[in-house]
Amino acid sequence: MTGTEIAVVCAVGFGGALLGALVGGVTTALLELWKQVLAGQAAARVIWGEMLNNAAKVRLALDGWEGDMSLADDAWRQHALAVAPLLSQVEFSCLSREIGFLRQAEMWIGLLPRPDAEKQAREHLQIWKDDLSARMEELTQVESRSRVLLLVKLLFGPRTATQDELAEAFAPETGKVEHKM
């Protein structure tokens, strides 16, 4: 083999190795994004279920039930970071705001038995329940969207916050999101 042939073989070998590394890197990145889509859709389902339970408790409270009316945000605390990249900034902000109002809603539920505060408490609870229903619809859309379309959104859609930015902005002790992004 001549020096030129050796150089060509080395160049082809190096090019093949580089192409293989590039294809492997792209495949790995796509698989990670695919996992993110699956985790986000599952998170949307879990958060939706928790919100459905909260809405049912508010409905019961409005109908006069006086049982345990504590509202939950455990699923939100656990899964907010997974669902966030699949929501628009507006959707995520609205959802986090409604979850943040859980304690306020519990306070309004506590005011229902008081004649001097019942009307205002009912109005606030109804508004919150309606807003919560709209956020639940957004989560349903995330769950029902095509996974391929969600993957394309993650790849080419508007920039969303990174997991680190979301973790920094997310205040786990309150379940609220501070709007730092």
Secondary structure as GFF3:
##gff-version 3
##sequence-region A 1 181
A	DSSP	alpha_helix	3	62	.	.	.	ID=ss1
A	DSSP	alpha_helix	74	83	.	.	.	ID=ss2
A	DSSP	three_ten_helix	84	86	.	.	.	ID=ss3
A	DSSP	alpha_helix	89	100	.	.	.	ID=ss4
A	DSSP	alpha_helix	102	111	.	.	.	ID=ss5
A	DSSP	alpha_helix	118	144	.	.	.	ID=ss6
A	DSSP	alpha_helix	147	156	.	.	.	ID=ss7
A	DSSP	alpha_helix	163	169	.	.	.	ID=ss8
A	DSSP	beta_strand	170	171	.	.	.	ID=ss9
A	DSSP	beta_strand	176	177	.	.	.	ID=ss10
###
